[in-house]
Amino acid sequence: DLGEIGYSLSVPQLVERRIRQAVDAGADGVVASPHEAALARRIGGPSFLVVTPGVRPGWAAANDQARAATPAEALAAGASHLVVGRPITAAADPRRAALDIVAAM
């Protein structure tokens, strides 16, 4: 898809370029897939914010998240903040779902 919109870079190359641009611009962090969280952490350093959407616990449906990871996987990859929406908001018991996610981390 990147080639169709004019990029000659691979996904990892483009993500690295964007992370470096954010760092150079003085950004405190980036939003990155759990699959690029380690790259963002490596480039940005230990205090860099890495917000990862697409986080799904093992018991939740992936829905439209093609590049999802579990909370533990995202944290292990370097995420500092997790975005976990539908597994909580769509649960019959959202409080229990949130607590189960925290316990799994």
N, C-alpha and C positions, 0 to 999 in steps of 0.2 A: 504494500500500500504506500510506503514511503516514496518509492520510485515514481508512482503515479502522480504524486503531488510535487515532484521536483527535487526530492532529496536523493543524494547519491550515497549517503551514509547508512550504515546498519543501525538497528535500534540501539544496541549498546553504545555505538559511537555518537549517535545523536543525543542520547541521554547524558553521556559524559560531557559533551559540549555544553548542553543546557545547564548542567550542574555547575560546571566551571564558570559559566557566564553569571549564574546567580551568586556564586562566591565572589567573583570579581566585582560585582555590582554592590556587594555589601549585604546581601540578603542573609537573614538569620537561618534560613532553611529552605527546603523544597518539598513539594508533594511528589512522591515517587511510588511506583508500583513496588510491592514487596520484593519483586524480582530484581529491582535496581536499588534497593535500600542499602545493600552492602557497598555498592559503588558510591552512593551519596555519602555514606558514613566515611568511607576511605578518603574521599576528596574533601569533604567538609570538615572532618575532624570530630572529636568527641562531643563538643558542645553544639554542633550543627543540628538543627531540627530536621527530622526526616518523618514527614507525615505520610502514612501509607493507607490509601483506600483499598477496597477490595479484600478486606480481611474477613474470612469466614471460618468459624469453628468447624471441626470435622463433622459435626452432626447437622450442619446447616446446608441448605441448597446453595449452589454457586450462583444461581440466577444468571444475570448477564455478565458476571465477572469471569472473563476468560483467563485472567492472570492472577487468580486469587491465591492466598496463603492462609494458613491458620495463624491465630494470634501468636503462638509460640514461635512459629517459623519467621514471622515478620519481625518480632523482637530480636530473635537470634541473628537475623540478617542485618540489624542495625537500626530498625525503626525506633523513633522516640515517641511517636504518637500513632495510634491506630484509629482508623475509621471503620466502625462496625455498625452498620445501619440496620438493614432488614432482618438480620438474625435476631435482633432485639425488638425492633418496632413491629415486626410481623409475628412475633411469638405470642402464643396464648397467654403466657405469663412473662412479660418483658423483664420484670425485676429478676425472676429466676434465671432467665436467659443471660442477663448481664452478669449475675453472680457466677453462673457456670463458666462464662468466658473468662472472668477474672481468676477463678479457681484453676482453669486450664493453663493459665499463663505462669 
